[in-house]
Amino acid sequence: MIRLCHLSELPDGESRGFLIDDRPVFAVNSQQRIHVYHNRCPHLGIELEWVQDQFLNEDATLIQCSTHGALFTIDDGLCVAGPCQGEHLEAIPARIEGEYIVIEGPPE
């Protein structure tokens, strides 16, 4: 089990990036539900953000790739617009344990 952060460090409607064993991942808190993904766009395999911890579009309803503007649903990482439409971000199982966001092990 790996602790990503305390729940208070990821308020509702926000995102945050992490480096776990040299692998970039990010978490999104959407309506008090936590979603964790590999920080890698399926289009070119590049990291999604230009500015640290900014993974969401302007109204915080979708994950956005800053390079080509691809948009992904927060709940399942499905690309709904952009060059990788129909593909998914790679999810990492996560849960809230006590007051911490945790993942089971290092991302593959």
RALINGI-V151109 format. One record per residue. N is the residue number from 1. PHI is phi in whole degrees, 0 to 359 (none if undefined). D_LAST is the distance of its C-alpha to the last C-alpha in Angstrom with 2 decimals. Layout:
[[N,PHI,D_LAST] [N,PHI,D_LAST]]
This chain:
[[1,none,13.79] [2,237,13.35] [3,278,16.23] [4,278,15.71] [5,189,19.46] [6,286,22.77] [7,306,23.71] [8,294,26.63] [9,274,24.43] [10,223,23.19] [11,297,26.41] [12,304,26.77] [13,83,26.46] [14,236,24.35] [15,228,20.87] [16,203,19.15] [17,265,16.39] [18,218,14.39] [19,242,12.66] [20,244,10.17] [21,50,9.76] [22,65,10.90] [23,246,8.45] [24,282,10.84] [25,226,10.76] [26,215,14.04] [27,236,15.99] [28,233,19.19] [29,256,22.02] [30,238,24.05] [31,55,27.05] [32,66,25.60] [33,248,22.50] [34,261,19.14] [35,233,16.44] [36,236,13.08] [37,224,11.23] [38,295,9.07] [39,275,12.08] [40,207,12.43] [41,286,15.47] [42,293,15.35] [43,289,18.71] [44,240,18.16] [45,75,14.55] [46,264,16.13] [47,293,15.77] [48,280,17.88] [49,258,20.33] [50,263,23.29] [51,253,24.42] [52,310,22.30] [53,68,21.17] [54,255,22.92] [55,249,20.70] [56,253,23.47] [57,290,26.58] [58,303,30.00] [59,261,30.66] [60,59,27.15] [61,255,26.94] [62,218,24.17] [63,278,21.12] [64,232,22.36] [65,277,21.06] [66,286,23.55] [67,282,23.74] [68,241,25.08] [69,78,25.61] [70,303,23.36] [71,241,23.41] [72,233,20.91] [73,291,21.81] [74,288,20.47] [75,296,20.31] [76,226,18.09] [77,73,17.07] [78,287,19.52] [79,283,21.07] [80,253,24.78] [81,200,26.22] [82,115,25.57] [83,292,24.53] [84,247,21.47] [85,310,23.45] [86,94,22.23] [87,272,18.53] [88,235,15.93] [89,290,13.51] [90,272,10.05] [91,282,10.62] [92,238,9.01] [93,303,11.55] [94,221,13.89] [95,204,17.42] [96,262,20.41] [97,236,21.45] [98,65,24.87] [99,247,24.91] [100,238,21.25] [101,268,18.20] [102,230,15.38] [103,240,11.84] [104,291,11.16] [105,197,8.66] [106,300,6.34] [107,296,3.80] [108,280,0.00]]
